[in-house]
């Protein structure tokens, strides 16, 4: 029998044992809204799909069609801007922590559900939220077949030189392009004996000595894997601390390392984050890719998927290994930003978001890697039927999320006493 609270405890118990205070922060963030709860429970979504909790789920998990590389935990907050190796500011999927293999509909259903929940969170009535979700599914269903026709452009990406008709994304890219590193570093740091250090806050905290030592080992391994820096003291360490961010990944080890970069005097430092890589919950529940070799290689797999999915990636994207643990590495940069749904004027702006078409391009690249230049998605032969099924899933699952969230909020006091959780089975 499905037990949401037990499922949450079982999945998060290792994180609670490692850092109970951080787990309490995660519980508090998830209790804020159904959408926040959805972002923190990819493991529940994966289990529900595998258990065929929704009648729509088998359409995307059984029958013909190849399994492809998936984003996994795809939702509307996992898109954003970043500066890439081509010096352009791109808007694309920027979090592949839960990358896995499966049917394409898994990603489509999760993204569509997230948009429905996000629209409801910003106060849109149901009929408008449904239009937003359907627009994303339709964009996906129209974009993917077009890519596989002659002349389709799988290399397209939203950036300043290739703007979309989505004003929110275009404005975000322009704002990110104008951001200055010195201002960004200046806000995050303070001077200490001639060096910069990160200001301690709810987002940045002092590490225990053992974790600090691990962060230094990770940086050393990361440097060995990266191209030679532009200046000899680029990787000189100015500060090391822990970092709190997001919802779904809270509990993983997460380190921030402030480097000299291109010069600390002018605040041109570079901030690198190392995030612990763990198997996708979808793989754990399917009992695959959890052996030691897979754990050691997990961060490399995540970063490889990200590089293969994006037209151009950050020059600082990489990974590092420390014993049996691996970590993804990326820059926390001045051009990093995402669309704030709550500030959009109306739901029509949400409808124009390019997230559905971006996911289609990500899947097109994955399909090309798996089976070549052909479209194996038989579900898309009837696009209207495909969109109807995706929307049916999103509506049903969003309703389940609402009910799960209410139960979660009711159990919040119990969940925050994570040191007292019963032993899992």
N, C-alpha and C positions, 0 to 999 in steps of 0.2 A: 504494500500500500504506500502511496506517495506521501512522504512526510517532509514538508518544506524545511521546517526548523532543524530536523535531524540531518537533512541533506546539507544545509548550510554549515552546521557544526562539524560534520564529518569532513567536508572539504576544507574548511578554514582552521581546523584544530592545529595543524602544524604551525600556522601563522600566529595563532593565539598563544601557543606555548613559547614561541620565539619572542614575540613582542605584544603582550596583551594590551598595552596602551594604544598601539597603532591599530589593533583590531577593533578597539572601541571607537576610534575615529572612523574606521570603515563602516561600522554599524550605524553611527550617527549620520554619515553621508548618505547611506542607502535608505535611511528612514525619511529623508527629505521629500521624496516623491517617487511615484511608480517608475518614472524614467530612470532616476538614479538607482533604484533597486534593480532594474533590468540590466543596467551597466555593470552592476556588481555580481550578477548571477549567471554568467555565461555557462558555468558548469551545470546549473539547473536546466537551462535551455538545451544544452547538449543531451542531458539525460532524458528530458521530455521528448525530444525528437526521436531518440533511439527507442524510447518506449512507446512511440506512436501515440502520444497523448492526444494529438490533434489528428482528426481524420485526414487532414490535408498533407500531413507529413510524409506518408508513404510515397506520394507522387514524386518526391524529390530524393528518395533514398533507395528505392527498389526499381526493378525493371531494367531496361536497356540504358546504355549511356555510360561513358567512362567516368571514373572518379578523377577529379582534377585537384590541383593545389587551391585551397580556399584561404581566405583571410581568417575565417573562423569567427572571432569576436568582432564582427563588423557592425558598427552603429554610427549614427550621425555625428558623434563627438570624436570619432577616430579619423576625421579628415582635417587637414589643416595646411598651412603654408610653411615653406622652408626654402632656404637657399641651396641650390644644387651645384654640382660640379660645372655646369654650363653657365654659372653666374646669374641664372634667371631665378625668379621666385615662382615656385610651383605650388598649386593647390591639388593635393592628392591624398589618398589613404596614407596614414603615417604611423599606424600601429599594427604590427603583425604578430604580436605576442602569442596568439592562439592559433597560428597558422596550422592547417591540417589538410587532409585529403578527404574528399567526399563529393556528393552531387552538388552541382552549381546552385540549385534551389535553396540549399541550406543558408548560403550567404544572402541570397535575395530575400528570403523570408525574414531573416534577422534584421537586415537593414530596413525593410519596409515596416516591420513592427516598431523599430526604434523611432522612425519618423512619425508614426502614428502617435506614439507615446510622447515624443518631444513636442508635437503640435498641441496635444492636449495639455501638456505642462505649461505652455505659454498662454493657455486660456482659450485656444480656438475651439469652437463648438464641434461636435462630432462630425457633422457633414463636411466642414472645411478640413478637418484632420484627415478624413477619408480621401479627400481630393489630393492632399499632399502625398499620402502613402501610395495612392494609385498612380500619381504622376511619376514617382520614382520607379515603380514596377514597369510602367509603360516605357519610360526612357531606357531602362535596361533591355526590355524586349525588342525595342526598335533598334538600339545601337548594336547589339551583338550580331544579329544577322547582317547588318549593313557592313560591319567590319570584314566579314568573310566573303563579301562580294568583291569582285575585281575593283581595285582602286580604294578599298577600305583602308583607313588609316589607323592602325593600332598604336602608332607612336604619338598620337595627339595627346596633349596635356594642357590643362588650364594654367596659363602664365601671362605675363604682361604683354608678350608679343602675340599671343593667341587667346584673346579674351573671350569669355562666354557672354551669353545674353543674360546671365544671372548677375544683377547689379551687386548683390551682397558679396559674391565671390570676387568680382572685379575690384570692388572697393577694398576688400580685404587684401588682395594682392598689391594694390597701389600703396596702401598703408604699410604693409610689410616691407615693400621696396624702399620706402622712405625712412625706415627705422635705422638708427645709427648704433653701432656696437658700443661706442663710448657711453652713450646714454643708458643703454641696457645694462652694461657692466656697472656703471656708476650707481644705478638704482639697487643692484643686488649686493654690492660690496661696500667695504669700508677700509680705510688705510690702517695698517698696523705695522709699525717699525719699518716703513718703506715698502711693505708688501700689501697686496690686497687680500682680504679674507671675506668670505661670504657672511652676510649678516645673518645671525641666528634668528629663526622665526618659526612659526608653525610648519613651514615648508622645508627648512634647513636646520639640522640639529647635530650636536656632537655625537660622535660614534664611540662605542667601546673600543678599547685598544685592539682587540682581535679583528674586528670588522675594519678598522682603519688600516691595519696591516694587510688585510685581504685586498682592499681598494688599491693599495700601492702595488701589490703583486699583479693585479689586473691591469693597471696602467702600464706596467713594464711589458706584459705579454701583448697588450694592445699595440704598443709602440713598435714591437718587432714585426707586426703584421701590416703596418701602415707604411705608405711612402715616406721618404725622407722629408723632414719638415723644411719650411722656407727659411727659418732662422735656427741657429744651433741651440738656442735655449728655449725653443718653442714649448717643449714638454717639461720645463722647469715647474715644479709643483709649488703653488702658493697656498692652497688650502684643500682639505678633504673633509667632507661631512656626509651625513645621511640626508635623504630627500624624501618628502612625502608629496605624492601627486596622484591624480586619478582616483578611481574607485575599484575597478575590477582587479588591478594588479597590486592593490595595497596588501602588504604582508610579505611580498617578495623583498629580498635584499635590494637596496637601491642606494647607490653612492654617487655623490657629485664631487668632481675633482676640478678645481680651478687651476688652469695652466697659465704660464706667462704669455703664451700665444705670440702675437705680433707686437707686444709691448705693454707692460703694466703701467708705465708712466702716463700713457695716453688712454688708459682703460681699454686696450685692445686685446684683453685676455680672452681665452677660449674656455668654455665650461663644458666638460664632458660628463655624461651620465652613464653609469654602468648599472644595468638592471638584470637581476637574476632570471635566467631562462629556465622554464619548466615545461614539461610536456603539455600539450593541449588537453583540456579536460575531455574533449571529444575522443582523443586517442586513448586516454586512460580508461574511459568507459568502454571503448572497443578493444581494450587489452592489446594494444600495439604500441610500438615505439616508446617503451618505457624502460628498456634495459639500459645498463650502464653506458654502453657506447652511444646510445641515442641521447642520453642525458648530457654526456660530454659534448656531443655534436649539436645539441639543440640550438644554441645561440647562433652558430654558423648557419644552420638551416633557416632560422627566422630571418637573418640578415640577407641570405641568398634570395629568399622569397621576396623580400622588400626590394632588393636591387633589380630582380627580374620583373617585378610588377611596375615599378616606376620608370618613366621615360628617362629621368635623371635623378640621382640620389644625392644626399648630402656628402661632401667630401670627407666628413668625419664619421660616417657610418661604418661600424666594424663590430668586432666581437673579441672576447678574451676568455681564456680558460684558466681555472685554478683548481687543480686536482680533479675531483669528480663533478665540479660545478662549472657551468659556463654562463657568460653574461653578454647581453647585447650592449653595444656602445653607440652613443649618438651625441651630437652636440645639442645642448640647450641654448638656442641662438636667438638673436634679436629679431629675426624674421619669422619666428615661430608664432603662429596665431591661428585662430579658428573662428568660424561664424558663431556669433552669439544669437541664438534663436530668439531670445527674449527681447532683443533690441530691434528686430525686424518690424516694419510697419504693419504688415498684414500677411496673411497666409499665402497670398499670391506670390510673394517673394520666396516663400518656402517651396512652392510648386516648381519654381524655376531652378532650384538647386540642382547641380550637375552630379549629385552623388550616385544616382542610378546609372548614368552613362559611364562614370568613372569605374564603377564596379564591373560593368560590362567589358570595358577595356582591360581591366585586370584579369578577368576570366578569359578573354580572348588570348591574352599572352599565355595563360596557363594551358588552355586548350591546344594552342600551337605547340607548346613544349611537349604535351602529352601524346597528341595524336596527329599533329601536323595541321596544315591549312584546310581544315574542314570543320563544319559546325555539327557536333554530335548531339546537340540538345534537341531531341525530338519534341520535347515539351513546347518548344517555340514555334512549331509548325502552325499552331493556332495561337497567335499572340493574345487575342482577346480572352481565350479560355485560360491561358497561362496567367495573365494578369488577374483574372477573376479568382483563380485558385490561390495565388499569392495573397491577394487582398483578404480572402476568406480566412487564410491562416493568420494573417496579421491581426484581424479583428478578433478572432477567437483567442489568440495568444495574448493580446493586449488585455483582454478581459480577465484572463487567468492571472496575468501580472498584477492587475489592480487588486484582485482578491488575495494573492500571495503577499503583496505589499501590506495590505491591511493586517494580515496575520503577523507579518514580520514586525510591524510597528507595535502591535499588541504584545509581542514577546521581547521587545527591546530591552527591558530591564533584565530579563533572564539572559539575553545574549551578551549584554555588557559585562556580566559576571563570568567572563570567559575562563577564568582560572578554576571555576567550579563546574564547567561543562562535564557531563558524564562521559565516560570512556567510550569511544566509538567501537562499532562492530568490525 
